Amino acid sequence: MHNDLPIRKIIHVDMDAFYASVEQLDYPDLKGKPIAVGGSGARGVISAASYEARKFGVKSAMSGRLAEKLCPNLIFVKHRFERYKEISNKIRKIFLDYTDLVEPLSLDEAYLDVTKNKIGLPSATLIAQKIRDRIFSEVGLTASAGISINKFVAKIASDYNKPNGQKTVNPEDVLQFLEELDIRKFYGVGKVTAEKMYQKGIFSGKDLKSKSIEYLEDNFGKSGKQYYYIVRGIHNSEVRPNRIRKSLAAERTFSENLSSEIFMLDKLNQIAEEVSNRLNKSKVSGKTITLKIKYSDFTLQTRSKTLPFFINDKSIILENAKELLYQDSLKNSVRLLGISLSNLNTDKKLSEEPIDKEKKSVSVQLKFEF
């Protein structure tokens, strides 16, 4: 079945255990050993874990204390973000040798549109291989890649043959690939949503595809429409070299749990100042302020409000953060507070072509060498 959606050649490159791999690269005595970046101390949280540590169940966002229980021989190393940025910039320069359409998602991953590329190679699969080979030879790190017709499928595919591998999902294979996919592997379907889908008998892409757009919107809100299209291979978001910042935030984890709002005001003052400084440095303002609260039992709560005007002033940010803090009683003692500003004055609607609801699948008539 044919439709008019463009078929692109998209590569998603994802560095393997990036922070931990940089540490092992710079300190060869750490190679082959279970290491965790950050996370040391009673209050520490892990930013990254080497594959040797992951075998024990150690992963990012885990407390250092739990990680040590899982892996008694775990080696903790401190963050070196300037070094990670330096390596990331080297990798980005390699990307730019192949295409100017590079959209970084973070220091360790990016989308590349190589439909038209600088070396005139028709095969996106071969370009991905060349990029990964160059990263290894010139930087000394391994990367994995996913190659397909859109960003959504490419990102899922990059996780298939990790570490140091790649997977291509050709245009004619996209629909079957998505139908056979476990719902938990759909990028954007979190743990809570996955559980809700399980309760409704949705376990795979095929199950998801059997549901009408009305059913999905009724049960999953705005995201329901997105699920309806992506399972049909329709995800027309372009690779955007200049991604628009969607939010700006700062947070603090405390050495001791805080149990009273009064003790938190000084911390909020510091966080509001940092957020304000970042907003002013980036020359942006925001309308929606969100207070993030992580309790001692690691449960997370957010409280938000949207103002009728843009703000970046510390005193106004702090005033609204206080209001959100006092909005409701705290459930427990608090280990982390954060403030974020979103709905920024840089926000624009994504430049995506309109999608016809009647279009049921991606085109497989356009044949590309992937």
ZISUL-V368488 format. One record per backbone hydrogen bond with DSSP energy under -1.0 kcal/mol. NH is the residue of the N-H (numbers start at 1). CO is the residue of the C=O. If there is no record, write none. Layout:
nh:NH co:CO
nh:NH co:CO
This chain:
nh:8 co:149
nh:10 co:148
nh:11 co:112
nh:12 co:146
nh:13 co:110
nh:14 co:144
nh:15 co:108
nh:16 co:142
nh:21 co:17
nh:22 co:18
nh:23 co:19
nh:24 co:20
nh:25 co:21
nh:26 co:22
nh:27 co:23
nh:30 co:27
nh:31 co:28
nh:33 co:30
nh:36 co:75
nh:37 co:48
nh:38 co:77
nh:46 co:62
nh:47 co:37
nh:48 co:37
nh:50 co:35
nh:54 co:50
nh:55 co:51
nh:56 co:53
nh:57 co:54
nh:58 co:53
nh:61 co:46
nh:62 co:59
nh:64 co:44
nh:67 co:63
nh:68 co:64
nh:69 co:65
nh:70 co:66
nh:71 co:67
nh:74 co:71
nh:75 co:34
nh:77 co:36
nh:84 co:80
nh:85 co:81
nh:86 co:82
nh:87 co:83
nh:88 co:84
nh:89 co:85
nh:90 co:86
nh:91 co:87
nh:92 co:88
nh:93 co:89
nh:94 co:90
nh:95 co:91
nh:96 co:92
nh:97 co:94
nh:98 co:95
nh:99 co:95
nh:102 co:100
nh:103 co:111
nh:105 co:109
nh:106 co:109
nh:110 co:13
nh:111 co:103
nh:112 co:11
nh:113 co:101
nh:114 co:9
nh:118 co:98
nh:127 co:123
nh:128 co:124
nh:129 co:125
nh:130 co:126
nh:131 co:127
nh:132 co:128
nh:133 co:129
nh:134 co:130
nh:135 co:131
nh:136 co:132
nh:137 co:133
nh:138 co:134
nh:139 co:135
nh:140 co:135
nh:141 co:135
nh:144 co:14
nh:145 co:165
nh:146 co:12
nh:147 co:167
nh:148 co:10
nh:154 co:150
nh:155 co:151
nh:156 co:152
nh:157 co:153
nh:158 co:154
nh:159 co:156
nh:160 co:157
nh:167 co:145
nh:169 co:147
nh:173 co:170
nh:177 co:173
nh:178 co:174
nh:179 co:175
nh:180 co:176
nh:183 co:203
nh:185 co:182
nh:186 co:183
nh:189 co:186
nh:194 co:190
nh:195 co:191
nh:196 co:192
nh:197 co:193
nh:198 co:194
nh:199 co:195
nh:201 co:198
nh:202 co:197
nh:205 co:181
nh:206 co:179
nh:208 co:204
nh:209 co:205
nh:210 co:206
nh:211 co:208
nh:216 co:212
nh:217 co:213
nh:218 co:214
nh:219 co:215
nh:220 co:216
nh:221 co:217
nh:223 co:220
nh:224 co:221
nh:227 co:223
nh:228 co:224
nh:229 co:225
nh:230 co:226
nh:231 co:227
nh:232 co:229
nh:233 co:230
nh:234 co:229
nh:248 co:341
nh:250 co:339
nh:252 co:337
nh:254 co:335
nh:258 co:334
nh:268 co:264
nh:269 co:265
nh:270 co:266
nh:271 co:267
nh:272 co:268
nh:273 co:269
nh:274 co:270
nh:275 co:271
nh:276 co:272
nh:277 co:273
nh:278 co:274
nh:279 co:275
nh:280 co:276
nh:281 co:277
nh:282 co:278
nh:284 co:279
nh:286 co:311
nh:287 co:342
nh:288 co:342
nh:289 co:305
nh:290 co:340
nh:291 co:303
nh:292 co:338
nh:293 co:301
nh:294 co:336
nh:295 co:299
nh:296 co:333
nh:298 co:295
nh:301 co:293
nh:303 co:291
nh:305 co:289
nh:307 co:287
nh:311 co:286
nh:317 co:313
nh:318 co:314
nh:319 co:315
nh:320 co:316
nh:321 co:317
nh:322 co:318
nh:323 co:319
nh:324 co:320
nh:325 co:321
nh:326 co:322
nh:334 co:258
nh:335 co:294
nh:336 co:294
nh:337 co:252
nh:338 co:292
nh:339 co:250
nh:340 co:290
nh:341 co:248
nh:342 co:288
nh:345 co:285
nh:347 co:344
nh:352 co:350
nh:359 co:356
